[in-house]
Amino acid sequence: MFKVVFLSFFVAVFATDSLAATGENKHLELGYGMWEGISDYGYYLLVLSESGEHKLYNGHLASAFRKGQSHSFSNENISCGMSECTLEIKNNNDPNSSIRMIATPHLEDSLNVLEINVDNNNRAVLTQTYQLDKKTGKSTIREFVEKYKDRAISRVDEEREGLSGLWVGTIRIRERTQLVALDVRHNDKSEFVLFVNGSSITNETYFDESDISVTGNEIVISTSHATFANKLILHQTTCSTLSGHMYSYHKGYPIEPSDFRLHRVK
């Protein structure tokens, strides 16, 4: 049995079911509500509806989620066995391909997803894996857009050289891929923000221009937080991409070293 409840994108969700075996020799059930995840390719929002009209949304990182793709599907596109559920979704943006998602349960409110983009001959064109977490309240993408709406549409930072402006990307931390943003402002406080997927929690740390030092192609930033990302090391690989490493010193010991990659918001 496949249980879902109607919810549109970016609205409150109060779901209690999760993908789990319902008993011996019974099929899995996909939890109703909103599931969200992120990979190096983009942000994913899966919304399952009691009406049987479902959505998969893929938001583009570099556009600060102003651009993306939306795909519609129904209960007929979902089949569940004892160990996994498979979603066969028509690619609304490319009639010559479709999206196959194989979802397996992970922890209480998470799914491990293998996504396969296939052509009309059922040959794999692109595959990727990511984790979807059940989300209540606003989606993380909505929270990001609300926080950075003015920055994303601002023309103040039209310059495409240097560090200033809004950057968004992914970080691998605590064994999960998460959304991260770097907002660098002239003559104002700048910030580095981690959005914890599946929750409304953020980790934030701040810095001023005087906290930035540049040596050759290496940019080092000292931030204000005692235990989160109080040291950032950046390399600007192109005018629109940054690779970085973060860590913190706490009581003389480095904690949570993590690598990340950022794209300048276009």
KOLBAVEX-479896 format. One record per residue (C-alpha): residue number from 1; y negated, z, x. Coordinates in nm, 4 decimals. Layout:
REM residues N
[NUM,[Y,Z,X]]
...
***
This chain:
REM residues 266
[1,[0.0000,0.0000,0.0000]]
[2,[-0.3452,-0.0873,0.1274]]
[3,[-0.6187,0.1586,0.0309]]
[4,[-0.9851,0.0776,0.0651]]
[5,[-1.3167,0.1753,-0.0945]]
[6,[-1.6243,-0.0455,-0.1336]]
[7,[-1.9032,0.0040,0.1135]]
[8,[-2.1698,-0.2396,0.2264]]
[9,[-2.2860,-0.2571,0.5867]]
[10,[-2.4981,0.0265,0.7265]]
[11,[-2.4717,0.2714,0.4333]]
[12,[-2.3197,0.6166,0.3970]]
[13,[-1.9432,0.6426,0.4015]]
[14,[-1.7354,0.9438,0.3052]]
[15,[-1.3744,0.8422,0.3690]]
[16,[-1.0859,1.0806,0.4207]]
[17,[-0.7851,0.8493,0.4637]]
[18,[-0.6862,0.7074,0.7992]]
[19,[-0.4357,0.4605,0.9283]]
[20,[-0.1108,0.6560,0.9378]]
[21,[0.2485,0.6346,0.8305]]
[22,[0.2881,0.7575,0.4727]]
[23,[0.6458,0.8691,0.5155]]
[24,[0.9849,0.7633,0.6413]]
[25,[1.0475,0.3874,0.6120]]
[26,[0.7070,0.3315,0.4530]]
[27,[0.4343,0.0956,0.5638]]
[28,[0.1097,0.2000,0.7233]]
[29,[-0.2049,0.2295,0.5162]]
[30,[-0.5442,0.1213,0.6444]]
[31,[-0.8077,0.3842,0.5734]]
[32,[-1.0882,0.2862,0.3431]]
[33,[-1.4492,0.2955,0.4580]]
[34,[-1.6293,0.1887,0.7718]]
[35,[-1.4829,0.1497,1.1211]]
[36,[-1.6912,0.0700,1.4293]]
[37,[-1.6257,-0.0166,1.7907]]
[38,[-1.7669,-0.1879,2.0965]]
[39,[-1.6431,-0.4023,2.3831]]
[40,[-1.8097,-0.5973,2.6617]]
[41,[-1.8378,-0.8880,2.4154]]
[42,[-2.0221,-0.7082,2.1372]]
[43,[-2.0280,-0.4456,1.8660]]
[44,[-1.7775,-0.4567,1.5785]]
[45,[-1.8072,-0.3158,1.2291]]
[46,[-1.5139,-0.3361,0.9893]]
[47,[-1.5942,-0.2476,0.6290]]
[48,[-1.3082,-0.2181,0.3810]]
[49,[-1.3823,-0.2258,0.0104]]
[50,[-1.2125,-0.0951,-0.3022]]
[51,[-1.3105,-0.4186,-0.4723]]
[52,[-1.0941,-0.6124,-0.2264]]
[53,[-1.3953,-0.7895,-0.0718]]
[54,[-1.4081,-0.6894,0.2950]]
[55,[-1.6314,-0.7677,0.5929]]
[56,[-1.6009,-0.7928,0.9697]]
[57,[-1.9313,-0.7983,1.1545]]
[58,[-1.9825,-0.8800,1.5222]]
[59,[-2.3259,-0.7922,1.6628]]
[60,[-2.4628,-0.9474,1.9826]]
[61,[-2.5698,-0.6946,2.2453]]
[62,[-2.8397,-0.8957,2.4204]]
[63,[-3.0261,-0.9567,2.0927]]
[64,[-3.0338,-0.5816,2.0154]]
[65,[-2.8072,-0.6706,1.7204]]
[66,[-3.0644,-0.8961,1.5548]]
[67,[-2.8070,-1.1729,1.5888]]
[68,[-2.4417,-1.1650,1.4970]]
[69,[-2.1611,-1.3058,1.2886]]
[70,[-2.0229,-1.1921,0.9545]]
[71,[-1.6760,-1.2783,0.8272]]
[72,[-1.5442,-1.2165,0.4747]]
[73,[-1.1812,-1.1599,0.3781]]
[74,[-0.9662,-1.0043,0.1056]]
[75,[-0.6482,-0.8006,0.0570]]
[76,[-0.4475,-1.1219,0.0797]]
[77,[-0.5473,-1.1446,0.4468]]
[78,[-0.3981,-0.8042,0.5311]]
[79,[-0.0331,-0.7199,0.5909]]
[80,[0.1017,-0.3856,0.7124]]
[81,[0.4363,-0.2914,0.8596]]
[82,[0.5664,0.0421,0.9782]]
[83,[0.3854,0.0268,1.3141]]
[84,[0.0788,-0.1947,1.2705]]
[85,[-0.1462,-0.3830,1.0286]]
[86,[-0.2413,-0.7471,1.0849]]
[87,[-0.5633,-0.8986,0.9519]]
[88,[-0.5873,-1.2774,0.9386]]
[89,[-0.9567,-1.3609,0.8972]]
[90,[-1.1140,-1.7035,0.8622]]
[91,[-1.3910,-1.7609,1.1127]]
[92,[-1.6901,-1.8324,0.8895]]
[93,[-1.8817,-1.9748,1.1855]]
[94,[-1.6097,-2.2085,1.3112]]
[95,[-1.3797,-2.3872,1.0646]]
[96,[-1.1472,-2.4819,1.3512]]
[97,[-1.0555,-2.1234,1.4388]]
[98,[-0.9600,-1.7914,1.2855]]
[99,[-0.9517,-1.4267,1.3898]]
[100,[-0.6293,-1.2285,1.4065]]
[101,[-0.6610,-0.8508,1.4392]]
[102,[-0.3573,-0.6326,1.5104]]
[103,[-0.4438,-0.2673,1.4462]]
[104,[-0.2325,0.0328,1.5421]]
[105,[-0.3096,0.4019,1.4807]]
[106,[-0.4778,0.5974,1.7585]]
[107,[-0.5532,0.9661,1.7154]]
[108,[-0.6542,1.0820,1.3669]]
[109,[-0.9462,0.8558,1.2844]]
[110,[-0.9190,0.5685,1.5314]]
[111,[-0.7486,0.2312,1.5601]]
[112,[-0.6501,0.0377,1.8705]]
[113,[-0.7220,-0.3295,1.8040]]
[114,[-0.5964,-0.6445,1.9692]]
[115,[-0.8215,-0.9280,1.8551]]
[116,[-0.7005,-1.2850,1.9053]]
[117,[-0.9156,-1.5884,1.8332]]
[118,[-0.6774,-1.8749,1.7500]]
[119,[-0.7322,-2.2460,1.6912]]
[120,[-0.5908,-2.4609,1.4124]]
[121,[-0.2667,-2.5006,1.6109]]
[122,[-0.2260,-2.1218,1.6230]]
[123,[-0.2924,-2.1150,1.9976]]
[124,[-0.4826,-1.8223,2.1453]]
[125,[-0.8330,-1.9159,2.2611]]
[126,[-0.9692,-1.5698,2.3416]]
[127,[-0.8163,-1.2222,2.3310]]
[128,[-0.9719,-0.8809,2.3709]]
[129,[-0.8949,-0.5192,2.2939]]
[130,[-1.1186,-0.2415,2.1649]]
[131,[-1.1065,0.0847,1.9732]]
[132,[-1.2383,0.1252,1.6193]]
[133,[-1.3468,0.4709,1.5073]]
[134,[-1.4053,0.5793,1.1502]]
[135,[-1.7753,0.6410,1.0894]]
[136,[-1.9493,0.8337,0.8143]]
[137,[-2.3186,0.8067,0.7413]]
[138,[-2.5122,0.5259,0.9054]]
[139,[-2.3400,0.2908,1.1445]]
[140,[-2.4303,0.3251,1.5116]]
[141,[-2.5812,-0.0217,1.4984]]
[142,[-2.8182,0.0908,1.2222]]
[143,[-2.9101,0.4022,1.4195]]
[144,[-2.9816,0.1894,1.7274]]
[145,[-3.1950,-0.0587,1.5311]]
[146,[-3.3957,0.2197,1.3681]]
[147,[-3.4578,0.3877,1.7042]]
[148,[-3.5625,0.0708,1.8881]]
[149,[-3.6954,-0.1515,1.6105]]
[150,[-4.0502,-0.1617,1.7433]]
[151,[-3.9339,-0.2089,2.1023]]
[152,[-3.6949,-0.4899,2.0136]]
[153,[-3.9618,-0.6955,1.8387]]
[154,[-4.2486,-0.5992,2.0697]]
[155,[-4.4181,-0.8702,2.2719]]
[156,[-4.5688,-0.6209,2.5158]]
[157,[-4.2803,-0.6677,2.7567]]
[158,[-4.2779,-1.0464,2.7603]]
[159,[-4.2481,-1.0385,3.1372]]
[160,[-3.8978,-1.1235,3.2481]]
[161,[-3.9210,-0.9849,3.5992]]
[162,[-3.8752,-0.6290,3.7169]]
[163,[-3.7246,-0.3316,3.5377]]
[164,[-3.9646,-0.2770,3.2488]]
[165,[-3.8471,-0.3372,2.8946]]
[166,[-3.5498,-0.2552,2.6746]]
[167,[-3.1970,-0.3022,2.8088]]
[168,[-2.8724,-0.2592,2.6142]]
[169,[-2.5095,-0.2717,2.7210]]
[170,[-2.1821,-0.0866,2.7583]]
[171,[-2.0545,0.2003,2.9686]]
[172,[-1.7012,0.3182,3.0338]]
[173,[-1.7098,0.6961,3.0053]]
[174,[-1.4610,0.9621,2.9005]]
[175,[-1.1948,0.6898,2.8811]]
[176,[-1.3879,0.4997,2.6138]]
[177,[-1.6330,0.2111,2.5988]]
[178,[-1.9659,0.3234,2.4534]]
[179,[-2.3057,0.1753,2.3721]]
[180,[-2.5877,0.2590,2.6123]]
[181,[-2.9583,0.1739,2.6257]]
[182,[-3.2214,0.1878,2.8989]]
[183,[-3.5840,0.1799,2.7842]]
[184,[-3.8284,0.1521,3.0757]]
[185,[-4.1988,0.1843,2.9916]]
[186,[-4.5112,0.1561,3.2032]]
[187,[-4.7367,0.4619,3.1927]]
[188,[-4.5070,0.6378,2.9477]]
[189,[-4.1811,0.8324,2.9411]]
[190,[-3.8696,0.6184,2.9820]]
[191,[-3.5179,0.7024,2.8667]]
[192,[-3.1475,0.6404,2.9176]]
[193,[-2.9416,0.6922,2.5996]]
[194,[-2.5672,0.7039,2.5328]]
[195,[-2.4569,0.6432,2.1714]]
[196,[-2.1225,0.8122,2.1013]]
[197,[-1.9131,0.5741,1.8931]]
[198,[-1.7841,0.7002,1.5586]]
[199,[-2.0479,0.9726,1.5383]]
[200,[-2.4242,1.0141,1.5168]]
[201,[-2.4349,1.1951,1.8507]]
[202,[-2.6491,1.0689,2.1376]]
[203,[-2.6854,1.1917,2.4945]]
[204,[-3.0388,1.1305,2.6165]]
[205,[-3.2198,1.1806,2.9440]]
[206,[-3.5761,1.0937,3.0447]]
[207,[-3.7776,0.9910,3.3501]]
[208,[-4.1242,0.8807,3.4608]]
[209,[-4.2332,0.5966,3.6868]]
[210,[-4.2646,0.8447,3.9725]]
[211,[-3.8882,0.9134,3.9390]]
[212,[-3.8003,0.5519,4.0288]]
[213,[-3.7482,0.4459,4.3894]]
[214,[-3.6651,0.0953,4.5093]]
[215,[-3.4990,0.0071,4.8402]]
[216,[-3.4191,-0.3606,4.8752]]
[217,[-3.2080,-0.4563,4.5734]]
[218,[-3.1179,-0.0961,4.4915]]
[219,[-3.3049,0.1002,4.2260]]
[220,[-3.2498,0.4764,4.2140]]
[221,[-3.3722,0.6846,3.9196]]
[222,[-3.3717,1.0627,3.8973]]
[223,[-3.3735,1.1869,3.5378]]
[224,[-3.4476,1.5143,3.3621]]
[225,[-3.1098,1.6148,3.2141]]
[226,[-2.9199,1.8939,3.3872]]
[227,[-2.5687,1.7594,3.3279]]
[228,[-2.5941,1.4050,3.1857]]
[229,[-2.6862,1.1046,3.4023]]
[230,[-2.9400,1.2818,3.6196]]
[231,[-2.8909,1.0069,3.8772]]
[232,[-2.8885,0.6325,3.7987]]
[233,[-2.8260,0.3645,4.0616]]
[234,[-2.9114,0.0102,3.9484]]
[235,[-2.8787,-0.3403,4.0896]]
[236,[-3.0586,-0.6233,3.9150]]
[237,[-2.8106,-0.9092,3.9377]]
[238,[-3.0339,-1.1539,3.7493]]
[239,[-3.3687,-1.1267,3.5711]]
[240,[-3.1777,-1.0442,3.2527]]
[241,[-2.8799,-0.8346,3.3719]]
[242,[-2.8344,-0.5014,3.5458]]
[243,[-2.5242,-0.3406,3.6887]]
[244,[-2.5375,0.0325,3.7309]]
[245,[-2.3652,0.3557,3.8192]]
[246,[-2.4477,0.6985,3.6809]]
[247,[-2.3459,1.0478,3.7722]]
[248,[-2.4781,1.4013,3.7599]]
[249,[-2.4943,1.6836,4.0078]]
[250,[-2.4214,2.0172,3.8480]]
[251,[-2.3962,2.3301,4.0632]]
[252,[-2.3593,2.1059,4.3671]]
[253,[-2.0740,1.8940,4.2289]]
[254,[-2.0881,1.5356,4.0962]]
[255,[-1.9639,1.5025,3.7368]]
[256,[-1.8860,1.2086,3.5054]]
[257,[-1.9394,0.9153,3.7425]]
[258,[-1.9403,0.5989,3.5303]]
[259,[-2.0229,0.2305,3.5668]]
[260,[-2.2259,0.0325,3.3152]]
[261,[-2.3707,-0.3135,3.2611]]
[262,[-2.6947,-0.3874,3.0786]]
[263,[-2.8622,-0.6952,2.9296]]
[264,[-3.2365,-0.7322,2.8867]]
[265,[-3.3147,-0.7574,2.5162]]
[266,[-3.4298,-1.1086,2.4357]]
***
